[in-house]
Amino acid sequence: MFGDMMGMMGKLKETQKKVEETKKRLDTVLVDENSTDNLLKVTITANREIKSISIADELLNDKEQLEDYLILTLNKAITNATAVNEAELAAVAKEGMPNIPGLDMFK
């Protein structure tokens, strides 16, 4: 029994290390999002850090329109980055979970 427990603890530590490595790697995974008319482009990491914003000159003439574009495009980018982030971390976590009958958290 203690051998199983020690094995599970080792596997959990290994999984924790893989999760941390995945989080670091997600800093390099870029998610691009454009407004529907391509006047605004946002690039963020899968860890939801904004890397760049590109704004067409015509948007600079209308502050309210630019604000709307930023809100919509940033929210879409954040949603997409969150999906990538959660999928990557869930895959690592599932891989490292001990096989406990009746406990399937990641169906």
Secondary structure, DSSP 8 states (H G I E B T S, - for coil): -HHHHHHHHHHHHHHHHHHHHHHHHHTS-EEEEE-TTSSEEEEEETT--EEEEEE-GGGGG-HHHHHHHHHHHHHHHHHHHHHHHHHHHHHHHHHHS---TT-----
